Amino acid sequence: MRRGRPGALPRGTAGRTLTSVGSQDTGEPAQEAAEDDAARLWHVTLSVAGGEAPLGEVRRALEQLAHDHPFLLTSRYANDHAEIRYWEEARDLHDAAAVALRLWGEHRSTARLPPWEIVGLEVIDRETYHQRIAEGWGPLPATPVGVHPF
């Protein structure tokens, strides 16, 4: 981090510039460096809740969301809340969470989703998801895919 006046160079640095160090300079193979930046799979659970809505409309809206967002695995719903589970491909947790937090709002009008708010979000990596399943925690992978009531 450089401190000082904008445009002024620190003493003793005239003519020197900083450059980033690439994977070729570290001895790390280029393929391994590229894999670090590659997208990973994240299991997302998005919980929404709000005022009551007719169950038929909630189901139809979640089915439309599943059609619009093909990676949707399963949705469970009641007349005042819903839970959506799906896999997201993203570079890191921050990117996966950002996409998840936009999902409900971006599809609200096209899928005619209820005007509920996001009340919960869980994003875990694939390894953690499978570890939980192996330890007996969380929904089994055999949970029926689709839209189901609670």
Contacts in CASP RR format, 6 or more apart in sequence:
PFRMAT RR
TARGET T0000
AUTHOR 0000-0000-0000
METHOD contacts of the structure
MODEL  1
MRRGRPGALPRGTAGRTLTSVGSQDTGEPAQEAAEDDAARLWHVTLSVAG
GEAPLGEVRRALEQLAHDHPFLLTSRYANDHAEIRYWEEARDLHDAAAVA
LRLWGEHRSTARLPPWEIVGLEVIDRETYHQRIAEGWGPLPATPVGVHPF
2 10 0 8 1.000
4 10 0 8 1.000
9 15 0 8 1.000
22 33 0 8 1.000
23 29 0 8 1.000
23 30 0 8 1.000
23 32 0 8 1.000
23 33 0 8 1.000
24 30 0 8 1.000
37 91 0 8 1.000
38 91 0 8 1.000
39 89 0 8 1.000
39 90 0 8 1.000
39 91 0 8 1.000
40 89 0 8 1.000
40 90 0 8 1.000
40 91 0 8 1.000
40 92 0 8 1.000
40 125 0 8 1.000
40 126 0 8 1.000
41 87 0 8 1.000
41 88 0 8 1.000
41 89 0 8 1.000
41 125 0 8 1.000
41 126 0 8 1.000
42 87 0 8 1.000
42 88 0 8 1.000
42 89 0 8 1.000
42 90 0 8 1.000
42 93 0 8 1.000
42 96 0 8 1.000
42 123 0 8 1.000
42 124 0 8 1.000
42 125 0 8 1.000
42 126 0 8 1.000
43 85 0 8 1.000
43 86 0 8 1.000
43 87 0 8 1.000
43 123 0 8 1.000
43 124 0 8 1.000
43 125 0 8 1.000
43 126 0 8 1.000
43 128 0 8 1.000
43 129 0 8 1.000
44 84 0 8 1.000
44 85 0 8 1.000
44 86 0 8 1.000
44 87 0 8 1.000
44 88 0 8 1.000
44 96 0 8 1.000
44 100 0 8 1.000
44 121 0 8 1.000
44 122 0 8 1.000
44 123 0 8 1.000
45 83 0 8 1.000
45 84 0 8 1.000
45 85 0 8 1.000
45 120 0 8 1.000
45 121 0 8 1.000
45 122 0 8 1.000
45 123 0 8 1.000
46 83 0 8 1.000
46 84 0 8 1.000
46 85 0 8 1.000
46 100 0 8 1.000
46 103 0 8 1.000
46 104 0 8 1.000
46 118 0 8 1.000
46 120 0 8 1.000
46 121 0 8 1.000
47 81 0 8 1.000
47 82 0 8 1.000
47 83 0 8 1.000
47 84 0 8 1.000
47 118 0 8 1.000
47 119 0 8 1.000
47 120 0 8 1.000
47 121 0 8 1.000
48 81 0 8 1.000
48 82 0 8 1.000
48 83 0 8 1.000
48 84 0 8 1.000
48 104 0 8 1.000
48 114 0 8 1.000
48 116 0 8 1.000
48 117 0 8 1.000
48 118 0 8 1.000
48 119 0 8 1.000
48 120 0 8 1.000
49 80 0 8 1.000
49 81 0 8 1.000
49 82 0 8 1.000
49 116 0 8 1.000
49 117 0 8 1.000
49 119 0 8 1.000
50 80 0 8 1.000
50 81 0 8 1.000
50 114 0 8 1.000
50 115 0 8 1.000
50 116 0 8 1.000
50 117 0 8 1.000
51 80 0 8 1.000
51 114 0 8 1.000
51 115 0 8 1.000
51 116 0 8 1.000
52 79 0 8 1.000
52 80 0 8 1.000
53 79 0 8 1.000
53 80 0 8 1.000
53 114 0 8 1.000
54 79 0 8 1.000
55 77 0 8 1.000
55 78 0 8 1.000
55 79 0 8 1.000
55 149 0 8 1.000
57 112 0 8 1.000
57 114 0 8 1.000
58 77 0 8 1.000
58 78 0 8 1.000
58 79 0 8 1.000
58 82 0 8 1.000
58 114 0 8 1.000
59 77 0 8 1.000
59 147 0 8 1.000
59 149 0 8 1.000
60 112 0 8 1.000
61 111 0 8 1.000
61 112 0 8 1.000
61 113 0 8 1.000
61 114 0 8 1.000
62 75 0 8 1.000
62 77 0 8 1.000
62 82 0 8 1.000
62 84 0 8 1.000
62 111 0 8 1.000
62 113 0 8 1.000
62 147 0 8 1.000
63 147 0 8 1.000
64 110 0 8 1.000
64 111 0 8 1.000
64 112 0 8 1.000
65 72 0 8 1.000
65 75 0 8 1.000
65 84 0 8 1.000
65 107 0 8 1.000
65 111 0 8 1.000
65 113 0 8 1.000
66 72 0 8 1.000
66 75 0 8 1.000
66 146 0 8 1.000
66 147 0 8 1.000
68 107 0 8 1.000
68 110 0 8 1.000
68 111 0 8 1.000
69 86 0 8 1.000
69 103 0 8 1.000
69 107 0 8 1.000
71 86 0 8 1.000
71 87 0 8 1.000
71 88 0 8 1.000
72 84 0 8 1.000
72 85 0 8 1.000
72 86 0 8 1.000
72 146 0 8 1.000
73 85 0 8 1.000
73 86 0 8 1.000
73 87 0 8 1.000
73 145 0 8 1.000
73 146 0 8 1.000
74 84 0 8 1.000
74 85 0 8 1.000
74 86 0 8 1.000
74 139 0 8 1.000
74 143 0 8 1.000
74 144 0 8 1.000
74 145 0 8 1.000
74 146 0 8 1.000
74 147 0 8 1.000
74 148 0 8 1.000
75 82 0 8 1.000
75 83 0 8 1.000
75 84 0 8 1.000
75 85 0 8 1.000
75 146 0 8 1.000
75 147 0 8 1.000
75 148 0 8 1.000
76 82 0 8 1.000
76 83 0 8 1.000
76 148 0 8 1.000
76 149 0 8 1.000
76 150 0 8 1.000
77 83 0 8 1.000
77 147 0 8 1.000
77 148 0 8 1.000
77 149 0 8 1.000
77 150 0 8 1.000
78 149 0 8 1.000
78 150 0 8 1.000
81 116 0 8 1.000
81 119 0 8 1.000
82 116 0 8 1.000
83 150 0 8 1.000
84 103 0 8 1.000
85 139 0 8 1.000
88 96 0 8 1.000
88 99 0 8 1.000
88 100 0 8 1.000
88 123 0 8 1.000
90 96 0 8 1.000
90 99 0 8 1.000
93 123 0 8 1.000
93 125 0 8 1.000
96 123 0 8 1.000
97 121 0 8 1.000
97 123 0 8 1.000
100 121 0 8 1.000
100 123 0 8 1.000
101 118 0 8 1.000
101 121 0 8 1.000
104 113 0 8 1.000
104 116 0 8 1.000
104 118 0 8 1.000
105 113 0 8 1.000
107 113 0 8 1.000
108 115 0 8 1.000
124 132 0 8 1.000
132 138 0 8 1.000
133 140 0 8 1.000
133 141 0 8 1.000
END
